Amino acid sequence: MRPIKLELQNFGPFIHETIDFTQLGDHHLFLISGRTGSGKTMLFDAMTYALYGEASTAARDEAALRSHFAEAGQPTFVRFQFALNNRVYEVTRHLPYIKPGNKTKTLPKLEVIERLGDDRKLLAKSVKDGNQQLKELLKIDANQFRQILILPQGEFKKFLVAGSSEKQKVLRTLFDTTRFKALEIKLAEETKALQQQVRETEQEIEVLLSQFKSEQQLDGSAVSQLEERGKEITRQQEAAAALEERLVEYQAAADKAEQQLQSAAAVNQAIEERQQVTEQLTGHRQQLPDVSERERQLDVMRAMEQLTDVQTDAEEEQQKLTAVIEEAAAKSETLQYIQREIKERSDQLAVLEERQPQVEEMRTRLHDWQLFYLNRDDYGRLKQTIADYSKEYQQYEDKMGQLAAQQRQMTEQQLQLKDSIQVFKEEIECGQEQLSHFAVQMKAAELHESENKTNEQELRLINKQLSQLLASYDEERCAAALLRHQLHDGEECPVCRQTVSQVVQSEEPLFDMQQLWDLQEQRVRLETRLTHRETAAGIPARYAALAQSVAGLEDEQDRTSAALAALTREMDELREQQAHMKAQRTAADVKLEYYKAQQSQFTAVTGFSSYDDFYEQYRSMQQRVGDYDEELRNAELTLDQLTQQQQHEQQLYERINGEQRERQLNVQKLTQKYESMLSGFQLTKEQLPATFDEQLMAELEDRLDWYKEQEQAMTVKIADLTARIGTQHFTDLQPLEMEFERQRTVYEQQQEKLRRQQYQLEHNISLMARLQHVLADYQKTVGRHEEIVTLAQLFGGRNRQKLTLENFVLTYYLEQTLKLSNTRLDQMTSYRYQFQRKTQVTQGYSGLEIEIFDNYSNKVRDISTLSGGETFLASLALALGLSDYVTQLSGGINLESVFIDEGFGTLDSETLETAIASLVELEQSGKMVGLISHVQELKNRIPAILTVNSSGYLSTTAFKIK
């Protein structure tokens, strides 16, 4: 997770504040600096609250996060934008608060979106869904977040000193070891399931043993009972086999009695049936005379059927012949009508051909005038077009004059602006030279500041010495002593003008004027220097005033340059307009000449001066030519159609005459065939029925066929029954029936007894197989249960190390983490301390506690024995090592950032330098590292600083990159 932007609204001391982390650029390490109470930690609170709805420290109350200076109706929210796994997410969470006049808090709000370029994809809109979505994205809870990403004051060492159970929750999330925990749970559940399965199998065995069908009751183990029941099944199988052998004999006796009864009954039935069929055949043959008459009628009907078909064909052919004769007469009349029509169309074409020369002359004139006619829009309004272009040409001339005047005016303005810019440039150069001079003076003043302080001290000392020297000064005595000192014997006294015979020297000390002059000279020199300092002290104000004046001149120069640039663009546009206007004027002139030429050409070709008169004449000629062409085309088309129709009708007429001759021949042939067939049947027309009755013929055929089939069937059946009876006679069946009933009863009784024995045997055999299968599964389940229970206890932590399977895996991850952490801890502690995992077994789960090995004492130390600074270094090294290892594994959690709140103040200078080097190394790996500290060395060493400025009750932020 890497922050991109953090927006705070009425949150802590921030009213409207936005922090854009992209301003850091390539600086991944930055310091958050500000006065105590300015709200530095509140930035960590804002990130943690946006993601989890909690502050960065668990003890901070949610209500304390709302600004005391927020307006009553203004909400408090945090909008946090961050990158995770190459995707950008934005979280907006509103803090609930009580509005004035209300007793209940406003509802909390949470919105989670994914930013896809300029698009936004809503992931969650409610607090519940949003918290779940963030948990799935980040894969850690608030406590874990505070322990490995945000290291707040007083809480960042919790992970270091946490017990195995607390570390387990954090490491489980980071390394995704829930699958091992799931395996532990699955083994425990499987153990319970196997125990339940063993109990159910034992109950099933007892139920199955109780279902065994036997009169013998058994006790003892399931195995012994099963063995005894096996022997009993063998005895039951032997008894059933013996009964099956006897049952075969009973069945043979019953089958023999049944066969004798059925044989006698069949003979009796055949004798009775033969007598009945013989009587039926005698009655059937009594119908023979009627059958002969029906056969004669059928022969006549069959001959009538054939003759009727021939007669029908002859009548149909005669009807077709009559239709063909009528059609031939109609076609003859049609041909005569077509010949008359052809004569009329030929006369019409002759008249049209006489008019053709006049029409061709009009067609030629239409061809010559066609261009003017087709371009009616152009030639029809040609005079108006010429007038319009003449007017347009004059307008272009007027506009060209206006543009030329405007260009002259703008050229004058351009020259004035260039002169102004040159003046501004000279004044700015002069001001910049003065600024450079002031800057040199200010730099010199800074360099001589310490010297000035020394000069002030010397001046005070000289003034003191002068005061003391002048206090001892007596003007008269000093003047006399000086005069004696300078006079020699025999010289004139400058005061009384008398010759001095002998100079009497005084023993009083002479006033040291040279010292006075030296001190005064030094004082003047020092006062001059200090006067220069006072003069230099006014230079910054004069520099600022001059800089402001120069800035004003630069602004004025920029505005004038902008005005000049704008004027230049306008002049360029004006020149473009002039060029465009000139081109348009030329185009208008060309078109005007073109349209005048078109007008002359139109008059010369058509002879008309008015286009409307020309158009009416053209339309009239075009109509007459079109009417003539249409009339000629219709006459020619009609003549062609009539000629083709005449040919077609003539062909049809010839075909109909041929068909007429063919039909006449067919009628003759059918009449001759009818007479021949009637002679062949030896019949006359009088002997034939008036009409042919097809239904009557079918009834005669069916009746005769039935008579013959019945007679044949009865004859065959009598022969068959006679063969079956042979020499046997009718028998009394009652004794045979009684014997069969006795044998069948004995067989069924024995069969029922065998069926009961077989059912009992099959039930017991099936039950025995089921018992053997269940018992075998039971023995396997018991063996597997023992293995699973042992494995579940081992994975569940019931072992010598008291390590669950998950904790065993986590100890590996922890040891790898400690190796990476020791690399940093070695550097931070000058190779004194190293992490190691505590292997001592304690109450409850163990294996994830950490202890410290002190290389100086060559002994193991508890974490709690470290000093505050050492604890901070250890926590920092562990957090960074954990981040490095999670990143190496890339197991779904991407720890791209770490934020540390205070702790550096507990370090000495050497240790602090080591910690800074570790953080710089961490920055080079690409992680974002944010620090909160008041340590001045960090401010000097870290180039990127997020400054939190406080006015006493409100704060703002700003990035400063050195």
RACORMO-V95086 format. One record per run of one state. SS is the DSSP state (helix for helix, strand for strand, loop for the rest). FROM is the first residue (numbers start at 1). TO is the last residue. If there is no record, write none. Layout:
# RACORMO-V95086
ss->SS from->FROM to->TO
ss->SS from->FROM to->TO
This chain:
# RACORMO-V95086
ss->loop from->1 to->1
ss->strand from->2 to->11
ss->loop from->12 to->13
ss->strand from->14 to->20
ss->helix from->21 to->24
ss->loop from->25 to->28
ss->strand from->29 to->34
ss->loop from->35 to->39
ss->helix from->40 to->52
ss->loop from->53 to->61
ss->helix from->62 to->65
ss->strand from->66 to->66
ss->loop from->67 to->75
ss->strand from->76 to->84
ss->loop from->85 to->86
ss->strand from->87 to->95
ss->loop from->96 to->97
ss->strand from->98 to->98
ss->loop from->99 to->104
ss->strand from->105 to->105
ss->loop from->106 to->108
ss->strand from->109 to->116
ss->loop from->117 to->118
ss->strand from->119 to->124
ss->loop from->125 to->126
ss->helix from->127 to->138
ss->loop from->139 to->141
ss->helix from->142 to->148
ss->loop from->149 to->149
ss->strand from->150 to->151
ss->loop from->152 to->157
ss->helix from->158 to->161
ss->loop from->162 to->163
ss->helix from->164 to->175
ss->loop from->176 to->177
ss->helix from->178 to->210
ss->loop from->211 to->221
ss->helix from->222 to->285
ss->loop from->286 to->287
ss->helix from->288 to->354
ss->loop from->355 to->355
ss->helix from->356 to->374
ss->loop from->375 to->375
ss->helix from->376 to->380
ss->loop from->381 to->381
ss->helix from->382 to->447
ss->loop from->448 to->448
ss->helix from->449 to->471
ss->loop from->472 to->474
ss->helix from->475 to->486
ss->loop from->487 to->491
ss->strand from->492 to->492
ss->loop from->493 to->498
ss->strand from->499 to->499
ss->loop from->500 to->512
ss->helix from->513 to->537
ss->loop from->538 to->538
ss->helix from->539 to->606
ss->loop from->607 to->610
ss->helix from->611 to->680
ss->loop from->681 to->693
ss->helix from->694 to->725
ss->loop from->726 to->733
ss->helix from->734 to->795
ss->strand from->796 to->796
ss->loop from->797 to->803
ss->strand from->804 to->804
ss->helix from->805 to->828
ss->loop from->829 to->832
ss->strand from->833 to->837
ss->loop from->838 to->849
ss->strand from->850 to->854
ss->loop from->855 to->858
ss->strand from->859 to->861
ss->loop from->862 to->862
ss->helix from->863 to->865
ss->loop from->866 to->867
ss->helix from->868 to->889
ss->loop from->890 to->896
ss->strand from->897 to->901
ss->loop from->902 to->903
ss->helix from->904 to->906
ss->loop from->907 to->908
ss->helix from->909 to->924
ss->loop from->925 to->927
ss->strand from->928 to->932
ss->loop from->933 to->935
ss->helix from->936 to->941
ss->loop from->942 to->943
ss->strand from->944 to->950
ss->loop from->951 to->954
ss->strand from->955 to->961
ss->loop from->962 to->962
